[in-house]
């Protein structure tokens, strides 16, 4: 049993940054299911969106975010992001983080949905790795932070006063361990590895979402799964991200017939918001019965390509592709737009439980995340959550709790088989283009996966299997409820886009009927979550 001031669950940028800030105010336990370098943040290529250049303004960033969000962004949250983002970047630079420069000033890139160059990057196409490594180095130097790797959080400890800790499975010792704290931060990432074709690490399967749902958190807008339009196609099925920044530098999309198909589909062509590009690529693949299209760079200077995108260039060489010519690409599940509903301080509806990063639904993303807003969200709302927690310390003593979980290693193979089946179901029935018939068939197939071997009470793999199916159902149920097409949710049976009758957030909560909440365009609805 361990007692801390703070527990941080997850080691992406949101978790690392919040842990670093919290360490100035108390002892911190940072728990990660794998290791501190296994996260979506670490593999993020594109960059961080923030206004740092003359000629740009927070208002322009606000407008681009609202436009990409297709009417579902909550204005107060976006205002916080665009106005506080530049200061978080400045603080990061003051701490010693170095972004790429050009002629002595910060180099800025352009990505889909942005009308101004405002994307900071580091190491060319390795921004997530560089920023995450920087924060890891900061965290490792903090004597008040203890890192627990190979610790999978399996349950939240809550009572009538709120959340006071977690149960975690220690893979190093093969046993359950208990952690208590005055405030718990869930920063466990998204759900995109629930899909067969994904850009995410295999660990990103929605554990944090299942934990929060089981504890009674409000889960918001789970129908919006963002598919990255350009993930490298390989015969093995593995997907390797080809950053939006590649199109920002001028790369073009062609089908296998040599036709450039994005011109005329949107005013920004290849730099249209991701949902539009992904749907257009998917439609080309369906129309021609082909598994990929081409991203062409042959009209761009080869030396620029090698310098700007060294990691992607190296991966292309490894797979036998010439990046200076063209790359086969197809969409892949990339980002969970919805998540655990939070207020402007990162609070969930459970006292003392904060949620930040991709796992949170803070109101920023709407129906479709604007490129490179995710990393800046981690910084802005990570800081806000830590600052809020300083006046939100639990005053009650921690209850007496005993370990209850065990692991039956013979269930591992069955669980892995189940995981593969769920991934196929989600790709087939809840992917880029959906229908009511397909979604309901997905639910039926999930029901048919029940296996008595994975129904042991308080057994690790049984719980993990239940988590998978819980998250899959949350996505499908929300997708069934939204009978329109909007952002990352496209219904072929309801192709009308942005139907005003569906201008709301969809809320799911354990033991409650699905319900809706209005979009907040006036600052009325995202109050302090624990006081609503």
Buried (B, 14 or more C-beta within 10 A) or exposed (E): EBBBBBBBBBBBBBBBBBBBBBBEBBBBBBBBBBBBBBBBBBBBBBBBBBBBBEEBBBEBBBBBBBBBBBBBBBBBBBBBBBBBBBEBBEEBBEEEBEBBEEEEEBBBBBBBBBBBBBBBBBBBBBBBBBBBBBBBEBBEEBEBBBBBBBBBBBBBBBEEEBBBBBBBBBBEEEEBBBBBBBBBBBBBBBBBBBBBBBBBBEBBBBBBBBBBBBBBBBBBBBBBBBBBBBBBBBEEEBBBBBBBBBBBBBBBBBBBEEEBBBEEBBEBBBBBBBBBBBBBBBBBBEEEEBEBBBBBBBEBEBEEBBEBBBBBBEBBEEBEBEBBEBBBBBBBBBBBBBBBBBBBBBBBBBBBBBBBBBBBBBBBBBBBBBBBBBBBBBBBBBBBBBBBBEEBEBEEEBEEBEEEBBBBEEBEEBBEEBBEBBBEBBBBBBBBBBBBEBBEBBBEBBEEBEBEBBEBEBBBBBBBBBBBBBBBBBBBBBBBBBBBBBBBBBBEEBEEEBBEEBBBBBBBBEEEEBEEBEBBBEEEBBBEBBEE
